[in-house]
Amino acid sequence: MKLTLIGGGGVRSPLFVISLLRWHQRVGVTELCLMDIDAHKLNIFGEMCREVVRRAGNPFKITTSTDAREALTGAKHVVTAIRVGFEQGRAADERIALRLGVLGQETTGPGGFAMALRSIPAILGYAQLLQEVSPGAWMFNFTNPAGLVAQALHDAGFHRSVGICDGANGGQGAISWWAGVPFDQVRAEVFGLNHLSWCRRAWVQGDEVMAKAIADERFLKETQALFAPGLVRHIGMHCNEYLYYYYYAEKAVQAISADGKTRGEEIVELNQRLMEQLEEIDVHRNPERALRAFFGYEKRRGATYMHYAYEGGTSIEQADRDLVFDADIPEHAGEGYAGVALSLIEAIEQDKVIYTGINVPNAGAISGMADDDVVEITCRVDGSGIHPQPVGEVPASALNLMRTIKLYERLTVQAIRERSRALAVEALMAHPLVLSHSRAKALVDAYLSAHAAFVGDWA
């Protein structure tokens, strides 16, 4: 079976391959095709991926291509993880928002809107091509903003597509750690939207344990450290980490603004340093040393993730002082989005029943949301397809926020489809982290100007 990774020249491709080594027999993969429009990066990261596979005894073939048609032809499953506009686009998104006094974060609020302007047309293009050359193939999209992209795909009629996010099952992972049981022995109930979801219930050996876990100080300290214990207890559910940007909106803006660099600007610099190091090493001559440099980079990148939100978090300056682009090559890496995608592929290919949180149309699962609203929800997945599990009524405060953000998402998708500035402004006005017309218009004007090369002319 051929599996294609669109965005295979990205910095996460070696991690994807390490995960695939654990799954390839279960999913039946014989070829992983890495596709990217950047031939230089694809050459470097493609060779690193081949080295990872060689070290494991070459259990499957790695191919590379800059031709999307070639990469998608014959693929049974496709994972999309692209960044239109590269890291520099993200850095611009975040800095523009902060200059206008609103949240500058990659996926939430204005940053997610700006990324959607670039991501949605590109992913729709890949989906159209996939439907043409490999009808019946599944597309698993990790490209951000994943929920918005999934909504656009389904609105355009691409129904064999799923939005995936490694944060959707955070509550399940938290209960797995707290109860001391394997991840797949926890059954969870997730509902919400991408980067705006809650885990209301979780079962271990048939017993519902979420209330007991939330009452445990250790559980809150280790798995909900972004939130005040009293807040989590009042909500009564495990909160997705991205809810921090809503529950602590003004603190988030202040903390990010206080940093010398945004996360996007930090990643631009880190990726540039990594590429310089890899070019100096020459991955084709010394692939092992290149992998050590890559895993040193991964360690540094992870050190400051959402650091501003944690008390005592590692600062960018401290992490840079400790920076060494060299680390041991792990036999296993965190599964991340690869684990989500591969578990879905196994369930579909092997008719194995799993329950997991993903982004699909609501189909009546959450009361108060439209059937064709893409939501983040626990689904039963097997050989017959993907089935959202009934959730019913949810707390009014959660539903209100979901419906507000869904209005913003729907308007954004429509604005992109029609290339309408007026609809784009209306979309950002609907977002609770923007609200005002003056800010929304300034944001739209700035983003359309900054990304004109990718989004074209808008009326």
Buried (B, 14 or more C-beta within 10 A) or exposed (E): BBBBBBBBBBBBBBBBBBBBBBBBEBBBBEBBBBBBBBEEBBBBBBBBBBBBBEBBEEEBEBBBBBEBEBBBBBBBBBBBBBBBBBBBBBBBBBBBBBEBEBBBBBBBBBBBBBBBBBBBBBBBEBBEBBBEBBEEBBBBBBBBBBBBBBBBBBBBEBEBBBBBBBBBBBBBBBBBBBBEEEBEEBBBBBBBBBBBBBBBBBBBEEEEBBEBBBEEEEBBEEBBEBBEBEBBBEBEBBBBBBBBBBBBBEEBBEBBBEBEBBBBBBBBBBBEBBBEBBEEBEBEEBBEBBBBBBBBBBBBBEBBEBBBBEEEBBBBEEBBEEBEBBBEBEEEBEBBBBBBBBBBBBBBBEEEEBBBBBBBBBBEBBEBBBEEBBBBBBBBBBEEBBBBBEBEEBBEEBBEBBBBBBBBBBBBBBBBBEBBBEBBBBBBBBBEBBEEEEBBBBBBBBBBEBBEEBBEEBE
